[in-house]
Structure formats: C-alpha cells, structure tokens
Amino acid sequence: MSAGTFLARIADDRRRRVAEMKLATPSHLLRARLGPREPAGRLERALRRGGPGGALKLLCEVKRASPSQGMLNEHVDPVAMARLFQAGGAAAISLVTEPDHFLGSLQWMNEVRPEVSLPLLLKDFVIDSYQLLDAAARGADGVLLLAALLSETEMQRLIGEARQLGLDPLAEVHTVEELHAALRAGATLVGINHRNLRTFELDMSLSARLLPLIPSAVTAVAESGLSAPAELARLRATRCDAVLMGEVFATSANPAAKLSELATAARGGA
C-alpha cells in the first residue's frame, strides 16, 4: 500500500468493519450495556502535567504492529503489558485496537479494563458515531480522533458525542492547519503526532513548532518516535504535558526496565 492511500484505505476498511458490527450488535443493544458513566475528564486529568516543574505524564501504548514499522511484537499480551505499565508508573494506557493494519482487537479493551485502574484510551480510526458508543460500552475512558481523517465539522460533532458518553476525545494533529481546526472544533486534549500519516515520515521537531500554539488550558501530548531519555528531557523544557510511547516497549527485550528508565527521565532525573 502506498503511503498516500493509507488513510483512505484504512477508513474504507473501518467502514466495512463498523457496518458488520452494527449488524451483529445494533446501537440500542450497546446503549443497554452502558452502566453509570462518570463525566468526561478522567483521561485528560491524568495526562495534565500541572506546571513546568512537574513530571511529564506517560501514556504507554499496547501495540502489536503498524504499517510504517511492520510487525513489532506478534506475541504481545495486552493484559500483561497493561499491568506492567500500571506498575511502572504510567499515567494512562493506550490500546491500539485497529485489526486490519495494526493487528489489534477491540476485545483488548474488554480484557484490560477489569485488570487495571488507570484511564484507558481506545486508539482506533473513528469514522462513525457507533465506534464511540462501542468504546464507552467496553469501558474506555477516551478515544482517538484524527484531524487528518475528519473534517472540522465532523471533529466538532464527534467531540461533543464522545463527551456525552463520558469519553475524553484525543484530537491528533500533524500540521498547524489541523491544530487550528481541532481547537476550533473544541478539542481540549491534543496529540501532536511526529509521524506524518500520509508519508510515514518522522519529524521530531514538529512538537517544538506546534506546542507554543496550543493554549495553556489545553492538554498537549507528544506522540511517535519517542524512545530515549534525552527526548523526554527536551520535552520537559516545553509546555508539553504528556508523551505517548508504544513501539519502544513492544520492541524492547525488557519493557519494565525501559519504562523505569523513561519514567526517571520524565521526572527530570538522569
């Protein structure tokens, strides 16, 4: 698959899968599964740094594969990794559940939710309101919304619907234009993805350029390509609140030791 067709292809695949899900479990059945929901904000509060002297918050990700890097760890155990992340000081956990290109599973949320108390981000490619309802029914605390995949109007609608379900929407951006669109749509939790989803190229200087444009009341997360303590030290000197890291753990021979090293750097230690 060429990089330029990645988003269109994955959106088509998600539409097909969501159509199948709607037939198997109509929306009214999902709504019947919804228990009492806490108001939205749990994930966002967990990722808020609370001042320039505070530690960067760690949003640690369970991820099996990606189109840009291929297979990372085909044997990853989402429950075991989630427990490891919680024990190692993560502020929240991200689960990459997209099945066709990232080899994830929505069932991961059902399996992990009873095992950890940390907020959980369901990281998928949302193209339909049904996915928000499904995420809430599975016990997610937040969902990913991609500015590259959604119009500003769609983003605004999905942000509102997510919050009504008690979900925190993480609006992911890669350009100044996408950032402004996400902020106009009402995003208060924004992820800056160093990886361009259209070319797969990494631009590790992107967060330094976009972070100053994010209002202080908005929680800012740096994403992709982060694996070294020096990178976290650099971000600690900015207004960045949190970092999302996944591949570094999926490919590590000792993810617990790697998390300890990165958590120390996030606190400002050597």
MARDREN-115106 format. One line per field, with one value per residue: x, y, z of N, C-alpha, C in turn; residue in one letter; residue number from 1. Coordinates in steps of 0.001 Angstrom, whole numbers. Example, Ala and Ser with C-alpha at 12.3 -4.5 7.8 and 13.67 -1.06 7.14 Angstrom:
2
n.xx: c(13190_12850)
n.yy: c(-5690_-2250)
n.zz: c(7800_7080)
ca.xx: c(12300_13670)
ca.yy: c(-4500_-1060)
ca.zz: c(7800_7140)
c.xx: c(13200_12900)
c.yy: c(-3300_30)
c.zz: c(7800_7870)
code: c(a_s)
pos: c(1_2)
END
This chain:
270
n.xx: c(837_640_1911_381_-2213_-2951_-4621_-7135_-7568_-7580_-9735_-11835_-11717_-12382_-15012_-16254_-15892_-17249_-19842_-20405_-20280_-22466_-24581_-24281_-24416_-26637_-27042_-28839_-28609_-26009_-26278_-27860_-26057_-24536_-23382_-23643_-22035_-19094_-18536_-16961_-13403_-11588_-9350_-8071_-7446_-5616_-3474_-2605_-44_484_2127_5367_7437_6666_6496_6662_3783_3142_1794_1290_1558_-113_722_746_1553_2396_1689_3890_6139_5881_5598_5764_5623_4410_3494_2567_1031_-1817_-3012_-998_945_-421_-706_1987_2606_990_2112_4615_4420_2943_675_-1616_-3124_-2832_-4571_-4044_-6352_-7125_-7785_-6987_-4691_-3024_-3169_-4574_-7204_-10577_-11465_-9426_-9838_-11989_-10707_-8585_-9718_-10923_-8623_-6866_-6627_-6073_-6801_-8057_-7246_-8885_-7548_-8177_-9362_-11588_-14563_-17223_-20089_-20989_-18737_-17851_-19877_-19552_-16964_-17423_-19173_-17460_-15886_-13964_-12026_-11275_-11056_-9497_-9346_-8765_-7435_-6560_-8222_-10781_-13276_-13497_-16065_-17038_-15238_-15938_-18559_-18124_-16471_-18259_-20201_-18647_-17978_-20497_-20893_-19178_-16537_-13159_-12053_-9170_-7650_-5819_-3115_-1105_-226_-49_-2444_-4227_-4110_-5248_-7815_-8698_-8718_-10632_-12783_-13245_-11497_-9853_-7883_-5037_-3083_149_1357_4362_4773_3978_994_443_2762_4366_6702_8954_9023_10723_10981_8577_6812_8046_7522_4726_3753_3958_1739_-479_-3123_-2873_-4776_-5336_-4614_-1582_-111_2741_3582_4743_7795_9305_11732_13975_15675_16780_15120_12768_13697_14129_11483_10450_11286_9524_6061_4753_2566_2310_3586_3201_3992_4821_5929_8537_8318_7116_9119_11206_13516_13301_10796_9907_12216_12912_10718_11086_13474_12640_10598_12046_13452_11291_10577_12624_15014_18347)
n.yy: c(-1187_2191_5082_7367_6508_5434_6459_6678_4035_2705_3956_3067_331_404_1376_-789_-2777_-1585_-1507_-4243_-4688_-3183_-4650_-7029_-6192_-4016_-441_121_-2053_-1790_583_-331_-1725_128_1201_3195_6194_8015_11565_12994_13505_12119_10834_13060_14612_12901_13086_15639_17855_19820_22068_23609_22476_19955_16345_14862_13301_9865_8219_5154_2657_-179_-2112_-3945_-4025_-1948_-23_1475_445_-2277_-5645_-5485_-6826_-9779_-11389_-9926_-9439_-7999_-7618_-8324_-6411_-4057_-4275_-4176_-1571_-67_-757_333_3072_4501_7035_6702_4380_3354_1586_74_-738_-1271_-3636_-4521_-3319_-2742_-4939_-5168_-5485_-4925_-6333_-6306_-4110_-4973_-7019_-5801_-3754_-4716_-5267_-3195_20_2433_5216_4443_4662_4173_3449_3960_4208_6448_6779_6863_7465_5265_3876_5336_4849_2098_2024_3259_1404_-700_172_2157_5132_7179_8274_8189_10807_11586_14342_14410_12711_13539_16039_19476_19984_17370_16581_18331_17457_14779_15147_16345_14280_12236_13258_13368_10723_10261_10088_11035_12888_12545_14627_14215_15713_16917_19081_22714_23708_21583_21574_24100_23679_21569_22828_24829_23163_22439_20897_19863_18249_17455_15735_15739_14394_13160_11622_11672_10758_10482_10228_8701_9625_10741_13653_14976_17480_18679_18910_20911_23107_23261_23159_25746_26984_25977_26551_27366_26142_23802_20372_18935_16459_14709_12626_9562_8178_8576_7510_7715_8830_11435_12670_12949_14630_16925_17570_18064_20608_22169_23238_20856_18299_15496_12323_9996_6667_3659_1774_1542_-26_-2348_-3419_-3843_-5836_-5919_-4560_-3523_-2529_-608_1114_2034_3471_5498_6677_7793_9765_11299_12459_14159_13172_11748)
n.zz: c(0_-890_804_438_42_2403_4563_3309_2558_5057_6268_4636_5229_7934_7795_6570_8543_10695_9701_9704_12466_13343_12324_13742_16422_17171_17734_19821_21487_22414_23863_25901_27360_28629_31653_34680_33949_34555_34413_31498_31363_32899_31656_30509_32798_34007_32309_32485_33188_35148_35583_34857_36336_36932_36482_33236_31969_31384_28708_27985_25498_24139_21517_18555_15844_12958_9979_9127_10447_10398_11717_15157_17641_17676_19642_21747_24881_25803_28345_30192_29472_30079_32839_33525_32677_34433_36923_36542_36593_34688_33551_32141_29796_26448_23956_20956_18797_16187_13665_11038_9951_12040_13572_15942_18440_19314_21437_23235_24916_26491_27854_29215_30764_33287_34691_35304_36899_35768_33528_30259_26873_23890_20944_17795_14410_14050_12382_12553_14560_15936_16764_18959_20819_21079_22184_24675_25799_26177_28215_27900_28554_26940_23483_20233_17878_14613_13052_10440_9159_9461_8836_9955_10900_11306_13288_15367_15916_16708_18938_20717_20957_22034_24567_25730_26186_28212_27478_26850_24166_22258_20198_17381_15700_12914_11546_11391_10401_10896_13674_14354_13335_14975_17478_17036_16744_19304_20803_23751_24523_23004_20648_19318_16532_15603_13384_10019_8699_6068_4631_6205_7274_9843_11841_14146_15150_15089_17323_18833_17273_17187_19824_21154_20079_21240_23415_26932_28511_27275_27133_26198_24185_23158_20428_18928_17747_20018_22231_23790_26769_26513_24682_26134_28119_26625_25946_28456_28949_27613_27136_27047_28132_28297_27090_24462_24109_22487_20577_21498_23755_22792_21248_22948_24790_27473_28684_31154_32425_30529_30732_33353_33049_31287_32763_34846_33423_32624_34977_35337_36137_35904)
ca.xx: c(0_1408_1609_-641_-3549_-3113_-5787_-8341_-7732_-7942_-11096_-12730_-11724_-13126_-16433_-16723_-15944_-18306_-21114_-20587_-20551_-23826_-25496_-24148_-24825_-27201_-26740_-29694_-28076_-24840_-26745_-28379_-24900_-23880_-23688_-23451_-20790_-18559_-18377_-15695_-12333_-10671_-8103_-7414_-6857_-4460_-2368_-2261_1235_357_3185_6637_8334_6136_6942_5869_2935_3413_681_2002_691_-48_688_1314_2160_1999_2040_5190_7215_5621_5338_6581_5653_3182_3087_2270_-120_-2289_-3265_305_1583_-1161_-308_3363_2557_438_3100_5810_4221_2198_-491_-2747_-2730_-3449_-4685_-4236_-7295_-7456_-7395_-6535_-3379_-2231_-3346_-5149_-8549_-11432_-11609_-8390_-10413_-12768_-9797_-7718_-10472_-11065_-7328_-6123_-7466_-5687_-7632_-7717_-7543_-9103_-6905_-8652_-9629_-13023_-15229_-18664_-20504_-21165_-17487_-17812_-20787_-18906_-15855_-17985_-19728_-16344_-15238_-12894_-12093_-11014_-10974_-8662_-9972_-7683_-7754_-6253_-9257_-12101_-13447_-13672_-17447_-17099_-14483_-16749_-19684_-17643_-16006_-19440_-20811_-17764_-18122_-21808_-20752_-18178_-15235_-12294_-11526_-7810_-7580_-4441_-2817_266_108_-631_-3837_-5008_-4188_-6239_-9138_-9062_-9033_-11928_-13808_-13484_-10584_-9107_-6813_-4487_-1861_974_1966_5574_4758_3011_259_332_4065_5001_7971_9001_9586_10802_10956_7209_6219_8626_6886_3288_3413_3693_459_-1562_-3488_-2443_-5852_-5439_-3613_-805_577_3656_3396_5510_9237_9952_12255_15205_15555_17111_13941_11854_14296_13847_10066_10201_11589_8438_4783_4183_2031_2437_4158_2650_5058_4370_6861_9737_8047_6817_10352_12235_13697_12930_9965_9818_13416_12822_9749_11726_14429_11921_9881_13036_13691_10077_10594_13755_16206_19345)
ca.yy: c(0_3431_5913_8342_5921_4759_6901_6318_2577_2293_4439_2128_-910_629_1457_-2163_-3458_-981_-1982_-5599_-4581_-2690_-5768_-8014_-5577_-2695_603_71_-3084_-1196_1535_-1098_-2215_1235_1394_4591_6726_9226_12618_13006_14251_11265_10672_14357_14993_12039_13469_17038_17895_20605_23055_23307_21690_18618_15270_14523_12135_8815_7496_3980_2054_-1584_-2047_-5181_-3793_-703_-30_2085_-343_-3701_-6361_-5063_-7927_-10530_-12132_-9011_-9771_-6676_-7566_-8314_-5124_-3034_-4410_-3679_-112_487_-944_1110_4496_5162_7816_6154_3327_3385_287_210_-1836_-1440_-5023_-4884_-2759_-2712_-6272_-5058_-6046_-4222_-7192_-5934_-3211_-5807_-7833_-4971_-2881_-5197_-5601_-2002_1145_3632_5552_3711_5283_3256_4112_3374_5213_6682_7385_6697_7632_3938_3484_5976_4091_810_2266_3513_156_-1570_714_3103_6477_8138_7779_8978_11418_12017_15518_14118_11834_14121_17469_20221_19764_16011_16593_19016_16589_13602_15602_16503_12976_11496_13787_12959_9323_10185_9789_12166_12771_12997_15077_14075_16626_16855_20350_23904_23798_20592_22031_25168_23085_20810_23780_25435_22132_22288_19947_20310_17259_17437_14970_16131_13174_13428_10846_12079_9564_10411_9849_7862_10208_11335_14991_15089_18891_19189_19298_22188_24176_23356_23321_27135_27425_25329_27339_26772_25341_22561_19367_18633_15172_14449_11242_8886_8320_8882_6277_7968_9801_12789_13236_13354_15803_18064_17915_18612_22038_22823_23171_19536_17668_14038_11680_8688_5782_2285_903_1328_-1127_-3555_-3968_-3953_-7144_-5749_-3351_-2965_-1730_551_2036_2647_4448_6632_7348_8623_10933_12115_13206_15077_12518_11349)
ca.zz: c(0_-874_1961_123_95_3689_5319_2572_2641_6401_6507_3961_5999_9174_7449_6349_9839_11513_9158_10224_13896_13518_12073_14826_17691_16891_18698_21016_22392_23064_24876_27041_28125_29306_33055_35084_33412_35138_33412_30776_32004_33658_30900_30362_34090_34269_31420_32720_33884_36362_35783_34189_37167_37140_35599_32065_32168_30406_28109_27456_24490_23737_20054_18005_14527_12312_8561_8888_11043_10266_12957_16296_18602_17402_20833_22843_25714_26223_29793_30875_29233_30820_34249_33614_32584_35662_37994_36252_36759_33614_33969_31399_28857_25127_23298_19509_18584_14769_13391_9698_9633_13268_14170_17275_18613_20262_22613_24205_25919_27417_28652_30051_31657_34664_35281_35702_37320_35027_32371_29040_25588_22785_19813_16552_13389_14238_11229_12759_15951_16531_17412_20268_21675_21331_23103_26003_26306_26556_29392_27590_29121_25880_22102_19335_16708_13722_12248_9036_8633_9714_8605_11205_11348_11848_14532_16374_16280_17430_20242_21553_21224_22936_25927_26236_26600_29272_26879_26510_22809_21989_18813_16914_14592_12392_10904_12010_9963_11643_15064_14450_13106_16174_18542_16698_16950_20733_21440_24932_24662_21656_20437_18173_16006_14831_12140_9014_8311_4610_4075_7224_7698_11175_12002_15599_15541_14933_18605_19245_16498_17436_21236_21537_19524_21975_24605_28202_29090_26510_27488_24991_24200_22046_20014_17873_17606_21297_22801_24536_27866_26067_24027_27192_28762_25742_26052_29794_28914_26877_27837_26819_29342_28317_25904_24131_23641_22353_19859_22309_24681_22020_20669_23975_25423_28881_28705_32508_32635_29637_31322_34522_32539_30711_33844_35534_32579_32646_36262_35337_36638_34904)
c.xx: c(878_974_463_-2046_-3866_-4398_-7094_-8617_-8191_-9345_-12114_-12842_-12506_-14626_-17014_-16878_-17078_-19679_-21414_-20935_-21983_-24862_-25473_-24680_-25340_-26962_-27578_-29218_-26827_-25269_-27267_-27248_-24221_-24336_-23593_-22073_-20369_-18452_-17018_-14668_-11299_-9333_-7350_-6766_-5607_-3246_-1927_-1037_1188_1500_4501_7596_7890_6688_6053_5028_3169_2111_1301_1051_976_-286_1396_2064_1743_2393_3440_6343_7032_5325_6310_6748_4359_2660_2717_983_-660_-2523_-1946_1002_887_-808_1102_3382_2045_1449_4310_5622_3543_1025_-1760_-2208_-3530_-3451_-4965_-5068_-7618_-6932_-6692_-5119_-2446_-2356_-3799_-6532_-9319_-11611_-10545_-8958_-11215_-11860_-9003_-8506_-10612_-9742_-6517_-7100_-7141_-6698_-7118_-8178_-7727_-8636_-7245_-8815_-11138_-13584_-16742_-18978_-20668_-19909_-17335_-18687_-20181_-17765_-16362_-18529_-18642_-15573_-14086_-13120_-11886_-10946_-10101_-9513_-8863_-8117_-7503_-7351_-10636_-12125_-13616_-15075_-17609_-16391_-15319_-17888_-19209_-17085_-17193_-20082_-19964_-17957_-19463_-21788_-19725_-16786_-14463_-11772_-10118_-7728_-6128_-4216_-1367_697_-513_-2109_-4717_-5159_-5251_-7660_-9604_-9447_-10367_-13062_-14063_-12571_-9886_-8006_-6276_-3200_-1143_1727_3172_5584_3631_2293_72_1642_4818_6310_7847_9625_9603_10842_9543_6621_6757_7970_5414_2930_3159_2349_-739_-1882_-3154_-3512_-6023_-4300_-2925_2_1482_3636_4384_6998_9989_10431_13452_14981_15832_15925_12917_12384_14030_12399_9711_10433_10545_7163_4047_3734_2366_3079_3498_3767_4541_5390_8092_9541_7796_8085_11459_12301_13292_12088_9841_11022_13395_11843_10347_12690_13718_11120_10822_13312_12491_9979_11722_15021_17147_19186)
c.yy: c(1246_4278_6864_7810_5305_5165_6528_4820_2147_2776_3516_821_-751_721_64_-2895_-2909_-1407_-3398_-5576_-4119_-3790_-6771_-7473_-4171_-1716_497_-994_-2564_-225_824_-1615_-1113_1308_2867_5072_7968_10293_12518_13831_13394_11111_11995_14799_14184_12472_14904_17118_18717_21548_22635_22477_20258_17608_15178_13295_11135_8127_6319_3136_566_-1640_-3271_-4939_-2418_-753_525_1210_-1851_-4338_-5907_-6195_-8707_-11267_-11220_-9430_-8456_-6564_-7491_-6972_-4018_-3083_-3869_-2153_508_386_-32_2608_5223_5927_7293_5165_3486_1974_515_-984_-2102_-2791_-5280_-4425_-2709_-4011_-6201_-5684_-5209_-5023_-6891_-5042_-4002_-6585_-6992_-4197_-3428_-5346_-4394_-893_2429_3945_4855_4482_4189_3949_3377_4510_5435_7410_7375_6829_6304_3509_4124_5217_2744_960_2477_2228_-809_-1034_1650_4425_7550_7458_8725_9515_12018_13209_15273_13315_12472_15591_18165_20018_18373_15935_17215_18118_15404_13975_15739_15182_12148_11965_13410_11520_9159_9873_11084_11968_13360_13330_15063_14921_16458_18165_21507_24006_22806_20994_23105_24621_22324_21748_24472_24456_21858_21325_20592_19319_17019_16631_15457_14892_13537_12688_11338_10834_9446_9962_8869_8440_10820_12719_15281_16538_19471_19671_20644_23353_24357_23617_24774_27664_26852_26142_26602_25883_23992_21633_18878_17357_15066_12957_10833_9227_8579_7589_6489_8985_11226_13457_13704_14573_17054_18516_18465_20124_22839_22773_21838_18923_16181_13546_10317_7853_4350_1364_582_183_-2436_-4217_-4170_-5374_-7097_-4482_-2726_-2072_-477_1583_2749_3741_5702_7393_8245_9905_11867_12955_14213_14481_12124_9876)
c.zz: c(0_306_1683_217_1451_4395_4622_2675_4029_6760_5850_4737_7301_8894_7240_7673_10707_11010_9656_11709_14157_13288_13219_16147_17412_18042_19965_21999_23109_24160_26113_27924_28931_30762_33401_34627_34179_34049_32730_31545_32701_32952_30819_31672_34382_33469_31619_33620_35169_36634_35180_35027_37372_36158_34376_32383_31033_29988_27362_26622_24264_22230_19489_16693_14038_10847_8303_9365_10887_11608_14036_17291_18451_18624_22002_23557_26272_27726_30558_30691_30017_32299_34466_33586_33878_36806_37805_36282_35617_34196_33326_30372_27573_24543_21817_19050_17120_14273_12060_9373_10837_14068_15631_17327_19617_21540_23657_25295_26949_28359_29642_31110_33086_35416_35760_36072_36564_33921_31109_27814_24549_21514_18525_15539_13362_13021_11400_14245_16672_17280_18790_21260_22051_22330_24528_26616_26762_27765_29134_28310_28062_24531_21292_18188_15855_12883_10765_8361_8676_9305_9949_11768_11956_13187_15652_16852_17121_18804_21194_21924_22182_24368_26537_26737_27719_28782_26633_25088_22715_20509_18362_15671_14146_11741_11686_11657_10721_13100_15219_14258_14347_17316_18279_16939_18429_21449_22634_25303_23261_21627_19200_17702_15150_13496_11234_8503_6801_3956_4961_7733_9089_11116_13498_16072_15520_16252_19074_18512_16869_18892_21634_21044_20283_23225_25893_28822_28396_26903_26213_25168_22974_21728_18923_17889_18887_21951_23713_25641_27432_25389_25057_27941_27928_25890_27424_29826_28149_27710_27590_28142_29432_27032_25719_23533_23590_21725_20687_23293_23937_21513_21703_24532_26887_29021_30091_32795_31764_30196_32528_34100_32034_31777_34663_34752_32599_33914_36318_35886_35528_34564)
code: c(m_s_a_g_t_f_l_a_r_i_a_d_d_r_r_r_r_v_a_e_m_k_l_a_t_p_s_h_l_l_r_a_r_l_g_p_r_e_p_a_g_r_l_e_r_a_l_r_r_g_g_p_g_g_a_l_k_l_l_c_e_v_k_r_a_s_p_s_q_g_m_l_n_e_h_v_d_p_v_a_m_a_r_l_f_q_a_g_g_a_a_a_i_s_l_v_t_e_p_d_h_f_l_g_s_l_q_w_m_n_e_v_r_p_e_v_s_l_p_l_l_l_k_d_f_v_i_d_s_y_q_l_l_d_a_a_a_r_g_a_d_g_v_l_l_l_a_a_l_l_s_e_t_e_m_q_r_l_i_g_e_a_r_q_l_g_l_d_p_l_a_e_v_h_t_v_e_e_l_h_a_a_l_r_a_g_a_t_l_v_g_i_n_h_r_n_l_r_t_f_e_l_d_m_s_l_s_a_r_l_l_p_l_i_p_s_a_v_t_a_v_a_e_s_g_l_s_a_p_a_e_l_a_r_l_r_a_t_r_c_d_a_v_l_m_g_e_v_f_a_t_s_a_n_p_a_a_k_l_s_e_l_a_t_a_a_r_g_g_a)
pos: c(1_2_3_4_5_6_7_8_9_10_11_12_13_14_15_16_17_18_19_20_21_22_23_24_25_26_27_28_29_30_31_32_33_34_35_36_37_38_39_40_41_42_43_44_45_46_47_48_49_50_51_52_53_54_55_56_57_58_59_60_61_62_63_64_65_66_67_68_69_70_71_72_73_74_75_76_77_78_79_80_81_82_83_84_85_86_87_88_89_90_91_92_93_94_95_96_97_98_99_100_101_102_103_104_105_106_107_108_109_110_111_112_113_114_115_116_117_118_119_120_121_122_123_124_125_126_127_128_129_130_131_132_133_134_135_136_137_138_139_140_141_142_143_144_145_146_147_148_149_150_151_152_153_154_155_156_157_158_159_160_161_162_163_164_165_166_167_168_169_170_171_172_173_174_175_176_177_178_179_180_181_182_183_184_185_186_187_188_189_190_191_192_193_194_195_196_197_198_199_200_201_202_203_204_205_206_207_208_209_210_211_212_213_214_215_216_217_218_219_220_221_222_223_224_225_226_227_228_229_230_231_232_233_234_235_236_237_238_239_240_241_242_243_244_245_246_247_248_249_250_251_252_253_254_255_256_257_258_259_260_261_262_263_264_265_266_267_268_269_270)
END
